[in-house]
Amino acid sequence: MIAAGPVSATTARAVEFVADRRGAAEAFGLILSDWVNDPDALAARLREGLTGLADPEYLEGQRRIAPGIGALFGVRWPLLAAVQRGFRRGTHRARPTPLLFVADRLFREPELEVRWFLFDVLGHTLEAEPERTWQLLRRAAREAGDWITVDSLAYPYRDGIRREPYRWAELEQLVYSPSRWERRLVGSTIATMSHVGRHAAHDPDLAPRALGLLGLLIGDAEPDVQKAISWAYRSLAQVDPAATSAALKTQTELAVEAADGHRAWVIRDALSKLDSATADRIRDRLAGIRKRPGAPSTSRASEASALFGELPDPSIHPDPPLT
C-alpha cells in the first residue's frame, strides 16, 4: 500500500469548512424552495444564505484564477451544489413556469453564484419548457463575461442539445459571435458531451457535428477560446479517437502551411489524448510554429464574420420579456 502524502493546511481547512456547512447548505436549499412562487423574496433569501456560506479565502482564490471576474460571494462549489440539491428536492413537483420566473428574476442579481445556482434550475426545466428555458440560456450566454460562468453554462446547453438534437443550431450561430465568451461556449459545450457515458459513445452524429464546428473555430486568436477548443478535442478523442486524430492531422497541415501559431497551440494542447505515436508525429510537424503576439484570428469563422462587417456586442442587446 502506498502511503498518502501530507495534506496541506489550506486543503485541510477547505475540507473542514465544507464538511461543517454542507448539511446546513442543503437544508437551506430545501427551505428556499418554499419561496418558489415569490421570486423577489426567494432572491433576497438566496443572497442572505450565500453570504452566510461565503469563504473569504476561497473568494481570493477565485479572483486569482479568473482575473476580472465579476461580483462574487466566495461560496465553495460543494456548498453551492448542496444548496442546489436541497432546492431540487424541494421543487421536484413544482411546475416549470414558476421556476422559470424565479430564474428570470435571479438574472438581475449581480453576484455570479446566483447565476450558477440558476443554471441548475434551468437544467431541470428543459424537458417541460424547452423554448422558454432556451430563451434564458441564450440570455446567460450573451451576458457571460468569464470562463467559470461559460463552462458552468455548458452543462445545461449540453443537456438541451441532447434532448433536442436540432439545438446544435444554437452552437452553430455562436461560432460567428463577436463575443469570445459565446465562442468559448461552443468548445466548452462540446467538451462536456463526452461526460454523459454511454450516450456519447453511441451517438454516431456527435463526432462529425462537433468536429465540424471545431474546424470552423480553430485558429481563433483569443486564449479563452483556444483553451475550450483544445478541451473539446481532448474530450472527443475519448469518444471517437480515429475521427479526432484525422481532424487534428488535417489541422496540423493547415498550421504548417500558414505557420499558424494559434492553430498549432490548440493542436499541441490536444495531443495528450491521442495515441503516443500519432501525437509524436504531429508534434514533430509543428516544431517551431509558435503564436505571435497580436496575430489576428485565422479561423474560418472569423473570415466569414469579417464579410458581414463588425457585429454588435451581444451583451448590450435588450432582453425580451419572458413570455
LINJOCOR-V657371 format. One record per residue. N is the residue number from 1. SS is DSSP state (alpha for helix, beta for strand, coil for the rest). PSI is psi in degrees with one decimal (none if undefined). Layout:
<<N SS PSI> <N SS PSI>>
//
This chain:
<<1 coil 136.4> <2 coil 126.3> <3 coil 140.0> <4 coil 143.2> <5 coil 166.5> <6 coil 142.5> <7 coil 130.9> <8 coil 156.7> <9 alpha -35.8> <10 alpha -44.4> <11 alpha -43.5> <12 alpha -39.7> <13 alpha -41.5> <14 alpha -44.0> <15 alpha -43.8> <16 alpha -41.3> <17 alpha -46.1> <18 alpha -45.3> <19 alpha -37.3> <20 alpha -20.6> <21 alpha -7.8> <22 alpha -46.0> <23 alpha -43.3> <24 alpha -36.0> <25 alpha -42.1> <26 alpha -39.3> <27 alpha -37.8> <28 alpha -42.5> <29 alpha -40.2> <30 alpha -44.4> <31 alpha -37.5> <32 alpha -30.6> <33 alpha -18.8> <34 alpha -17.9> <35 alpha 18.3> <36 coil -23.8> <37 coil 6.6> <38 coil 81.5> <39 alpha -37.5> <40 alpha -44.7> <41 alpha -40.0> <42 alpha -41.6> <43 alpha -42.8> <44 alpha -42.2> <45 alpha -34.3> <46 alpha -43.4> <47 alpha -44.3> <48 alpha -44.6> <49 alpha -41.0> <50 alpha -33.1> <51 alpha -40.7> <52 alpha -20.8> <53 alpha -2.1> <54 coil 150.1> <55 coil 110.1> <56 alpha -34.3> <57 alpha -41.1> <58 alpha -38.1> <59 alpha -42.8> <60 alpha -40.7> <61 alpha -40.1> <62 alpha -43.0> <63 alpha -25.4> <64 alpha -41.5> <65 alpha -15.5> <66 coil 71.7> <67 coil 137.8> <68 coil 2.7> <69 coil 155.1> <70 coil -159.2> <71 coil 138.8> <72 coil 153.2> <73 coil -38.4> <74 coil 39.6> <75 coil 128.0> <76 coil 145.2> <77 alpha -42.0> <78 alpha -31.1> <79 alpha -38.6> <80 alpha -39.5> <81 alpha -34.8> <82 alpha -40.4> <83 alpha -43.0> <84 alpha -41.7> <85 alpha -45.3> <86 alpha -42.9> <87 alpha -39.2> <88 alpha -42.0> <89 alpha -43.3> <90 alpha -19.3> <91 coil 15.2> <92 coil -19.5> <93 coil 3.0> <94 coil 147.2> <95 coil 152.1> <96 alpha -28.0> <97 alpha -50.2> <98 alpha -32.7> <99 alpha -37.8> <100 alpha -37.9> <101 alpha -28.5> <102 alpha -46.7> <103 alpha -43.3> <104 alpha -41.3> <105 alpha -39.8> <106 alpha -21.7> <107 coil -19.0> <108 coil -5.6> <109 coil 139.2> <110 coil -30.6> <111 coil 135.3> <112 alpha -27.0> <113 alpha -30.4> <114 alpha -42.2> <115 alpha -43.0> <116 alpha -36.1> <117 alpha -44.1> <118 alpha -19.8> <119 alpha -35.6> <120 alpha -38.4> <121 alpha -46.1> <122 alpha -31.5> <123 alpha -21.6> <124 coil 0.1> <125 coil -3.1> <126 coil -40.2> <127 coil -45.3> <128 coil -31.6> <129 coil 64.5> <130 alpha -41.0> <131 alpha -47.4> <132 alpha -32.0> <133 alpha -43.5> <134 alpha -30.3> <135 alpha -41.1> <136 alpha -35.5> <137 alpha -40.5> <138 alpha -39.5> <139 alpha -43.9> <140 alpha -40.4> <141 alpha -43.2> <142 alpha -36.6> <143 alpha -7.9> <144 coil 140.3> <145 coil 17.9> <146 coil 158.8> <147 alpha -27.5> <148 alpha -45.2> <149 alpha -44.6> <150 alpha -46.7> <151 alpha -25.7> <152 alpha -39.3> <153 alpha -23.7> <154 alpha -29.9> <155 alpha -48.0> <156 alpha -31.3> <157 alpha -47.2> <158 alpha -46.8> <159 alpha -38.0> <160 alpha -38.0> <161 alpha -37.8> <162 alpha -40.0> <163 alpha -36.7> <164 coil 90.2> <165 alpha -23.4> <166 alpha -11.4> <167 alpha -3.8> <168 alpha -26.3> <169 alpha -26.8> <170 alpha -40.3> <171 alpha -36.6> <172 alpha -35.5> <173 alpha -37.7> <174 alpha -20.9> <175 coil -32.9> <176 coil 7.7> <177 coil 143.5> <178 coil -12.3> <179 coil 122.8> <180 alpha -26.4> <181 alpha -36.8> <182 alpha -37.3> <183 alpha -37.6> <184 alpha -36.7> <185 alpha -31.6> <186 alpha -52.2> <187 alpha -42.6> <188 alpha -40.9> <189 alpha -45.4> <190 alpha -41.5> <191 alpha -37.6> <192 alpha -13.3> <193 alpha -18.4> <194 alpha -1.3> <195 alpha 12.9> <196 coil 30.4> <197 coil -130.3> <198 alpha -28.2> <199 alpha -46.8> <200 alpha -42.2> <201 alpha -28.3> <202 coil 12.1> <203 coil 101.7> <204 alpha -18.0> <205 alpha -14.0> <206 alpha -57.0> <207 alpha -47.7> <208 alpha -44.2> <209 alpha -46.9> <210 alpha -45.2> <211 alpha -32.3> <212 alpha -43.1> <213 alpha -40.8> <214 alpha -33.9> <215 alpha -27.8> <216 alpha -32.4> <217 alpha -32.5> <218 coil 135.4> <219 coil -6.6> <220 coil 139.4> <221 coil -13.7> <222 coil 122.7> <223 alpha -35.6> <224 alpha -34.5> <225 alpha -42.4> <226 alpha -42.5> <227 alpha -38.7> <228 alpha -36.7> <229 alpha -45.5> <230 alpha -37.3> <231 alpha -42.2> <232 alpha -43.7> <233 alpha -42.9> <234 alpha -40.2> <235 alpha -42.1> <236 alpha -28.4> <237 alpha -23.0> <238 alpha -17.1> <239 alpha -46.6> <240 coil 81.8> <241 alpha -36.9> <242 alpha -48.0> <243 alpha -38.3> <244 alpha -42.1> <245 alpha -42.6> <246 alpha -42.0> <247 alpha -42.3> <248 alpha -32.3> <249 alpha -42.3> <250 alpha -45.4> <251 alpha -31.1> <252 alpha -44.0> <253 alpha -37.5> <254 alpha -40.7> <255 alpha -41.3> <256 alpha -44.5> <257 alpha -38.7> <258 alpha 5.7> <259 coil 48.4> <260 coil 101.2> <261 alpha -33.6> <262 alpha -47.0> <263 alpha -43.2> <264 alpha -37.7> <265 alpha -45.7> <266 alpha -45.1> <267 alpha -47.5> <268 alpha -40.8> <269 alpha -17.7> <270 alpha -7.6> <271 alpha -19.2> <272 alpha -20.9> <273 alpha 1.6> <274 coil 163.6> <275 coil 150.7> <276 alpha -36.6> <277 alpha -46.0> <278 alpha -43.4> <279 alpha -41.8> <280 alpha -40.5> <281 alpha -43.1> <282 alpha -42.0> <283 alpha -40.8> <284 alpha -39.8> <285 alpha -32.3> <286 coil 3.9> <287 coil 129.5> <288 coil -8.4> <289 coil 116.2> <290 coil 158.6> <291 coil 141.7> <292 coil 129.4> <293 coil 131.2> <294 coil 0.1> <295 coil 136.8> <296 coil 166.2> <297 coil 144.2> <298 coil 7.5> <299 coil 153.0> <300 alpha -34.1> <301 alpha -42.5> <302 alpha -35.6> <303 alpha -41.9> <304 alpha -40.7> <305 alpha -35.6> <306 alpha -26.8> <307 alpha -23.7> <308 coil -1.2> <309 coil -178.0> <310 coil 122.5> <311 coil 153.6> <312 coil 152.2> <313 coil 123.2> <314 alpha -21.7> <315 alpha -15.6> <316 alpha 1.1> <317 coil 136.3> <318 coil 140.6> <319 coil 130.9> <320 coil 152.9> <321 coil 146.6> <322 coil 125.1> <323 coil none>>
//
